[in-house]
Amino acid sequence: MAARRRDSRRNTRLVSSIVRLGLALAIAAVYALHQDVWLWRDARPLVFGFLPIGLAYHAAYCLAVALLLWVLTRLAWPSHLDDGEAH
């Protein structure tokens, strides 16, 4: 029984480490994708017939960043901030 608990804690730590690595890689990817040098020179093609490609890219980028921030607050929020103690 005690060995099973140790294995469970070890697996939780491993999953936590993998999740943290994945979140760090996602943050690095979002940071790198913000530098959209490939769309600077031309406003064509138009997305939906009226929206310049660079603006459409940034709209999609903002949605992706909002999703990433939601995931970060769900998975990586420091629990000590929710203790309810006023400083």
C-alpha positions in Angstrom: 0.0 0.0 0.0 2.8 2.5 0.9 4.7 1.6 -2.3 1.5 2.3 -4.3 1.3 5.8 -2.7 5.0 6.5 -3.4 4.5 5.5 -7.1 1.4 7.7 -7.3 3.3 10.7 -5.9 6.2 10.0 -8.3 3.8 9.8 -11.3 2.1 13.0 -10.2 5.4 14.8 -10.0 6.3 13.4 -13.5 3.0 14.6 -15.0 3.4 17.9 -13.3 7.0 18.3 -14.7 5.7 17.3 -18.2 2.8 19.8 -17.9 5.2 22.6 -16.7 7.6 21.9 -19.6 4.7 21.9 -22.1 3.4 25.3 -20.7 6.9 26.7 -20.9 7.2 25.6 -24.5 3.8 27.0 -25.3 4.8 30.4 -23.8 8.1 30.4 -25.8 6.1 29.5 -29.0 3.6 32.3 -28.5 6.5 34.7 -27.8 8.2 33.6 -31.0 5.0 33.7 -33.1 4.4 37.3 -32.0 7.3 38.4 -34.2 5.4 38.0 -37.5 8.1 39.3 -39.9 6.6 37.2 -42.8 3.5 39.4 -43.0 5.0 42.9 -42.9 5.5 43.6 -46.6 2.1 42.9 -48.2 -1.5 43.3 -47.2 -2.6 40.6 -49.6 -4.3 38.2 -49.6 -7.4 39.6 -47.9 -9.2 37.3 -45.5 -12.9 37.1 -46.0 -12.4 39.5 -48.8 -11.8 42.6 -46.7 -9.4 41.9 -43.8 -5.6 42.2 -44.4 -3.7 39.1 -43.7 -1.6 40.7 -41.0 -4.6 42.0 -39.1 -6.3 38.5 -39.4 -3.1 36.9 -38.1 -3.0 39.2 -35.0 -6.7 38.6 -34.3 -6.0 34.8 -34.3 -2.9 35.4 -32.3 -4.9 37.3 -29.6 -7.4 34.5 -29.4 -4.6 32.0 -29.0 -2.9 34.1 -26.3 -6.2 34.4 -24.4 -6.6 30.6 -24.5 -3.1 30.1 -23.3 -3.6 32.5 -20.4 -6.8 30.7 -19.5 -4.9 27.4 -19.4 -2.1 28.9 -17.4 -4.5 30.2 -14.8 -6.3 26.9 -14.6 -3.1 24.7 -14.4 -0.3 26.9 -13.0 -2.0 29.3 -10.6 0.0 29.5 -7.3 -2.3 28.1 -4.6 -0.9 30.3 -1.9 -2.5 33.3 -3.5 -6.0 31.8 -2.8 -5.5 31.4 1.0 -7.7 34.4 1.7 -5.2 36.2 4.0 -5.1 39.9 3.6 -1.6 41.4 3.7 
